[in-house]
Amino acid sequence: LGMRAEAEALAAEFKDASPTLLAELYVALGDKDRAFDALGRAAFLEPQRVPLLLVYPQMAPLRGDPRFAAVRQQFRFPPQ
């Protein structure tokens, strides 16, 4: 529990950080909604980084979510 509180505090402190970094942090916290919000921001602010992020092993918890398929399609990744 203490580590989660520290991670949440870190996320709050870096709320204006790179959205791809925040997406990874939110996935690690198990917060899919905030992870997808961060991915949405990344699509506009850092579109060149999103395709690489999608293949990171850390993003595996998102892969079963329909929103992940939508992001893949947005970046013209083939269906899984």
C-alpha positions, 0 to 999 in steps of 0.5 A: 500500500505504501508503494502505491501511495508513493506512485500516486504521489509521483503521478500527481507530481508529474501530471504535466510529464510526457503522456507516454510516460504517464501511460506506463505509470498508470498501467503499472498502477492498474488504472486503465482509464487514466492510462488510456487518457494518457495515450489519447493525449500522447496521440496528439502530443507525441504521435511518434512515440505511441507505436513503440509504446504499444509493443512494450511488454508493460502495456500487456494489461491493456491489450485485452481492452477494446480501447487498445484495439482502437489505438492500434487501428488509429496508428494503423497497426494490424489487428492482433 
